């Protein structure tokens, strides 16, 4: 099981990644052990996550979302919150 996630950084930027454990990965990012981009950012929180059955589908979705503009990512986050 894999998860795609979007985290909010202290500078207002959004970072998208995949992992098998969102809580562990968030902790790594906060400690500066995450991706290169987040190592120099203050990590605020996970805004969004979605489950995928395998690494391949998670990577495809990550690639799709990374090509989106910020506003489209925020719409995804807001729509998930509305459905909860």
Secondary structure, DSSP 8 states (H G I E B T S, - for coil): -EEEEEEEETTS-EEEEEES-HHHHHHHHHTT-S-HHHHTS-EEEEEEEEEESSHHHHHHHHHHHHTS-HHHHHHHHHHHHHH-
